[in-house]
């Protein structure tokens, strides 16, 4: 699976914000946690339904939309 295929935008989910695999976890939330100093390990523990690749995809998506 392409990393960015993990990012979904569904108009009726989270007000159309980009989310991880159609779940109610937004790219913005993941990036904000990382920016606040959270580690991938702590995110994976807090959100056991996410994978390392989901977090990487969120960061990749966000960086591509900021540049």
Secondary structure, 3 states (H helix, E strand, C coil): CCHHHHEECCCCCHHHCCEECCCCCEHHHHHHHHHCCCCHHHHHHHCCCCCHHHHHHHHHHHHHHHC
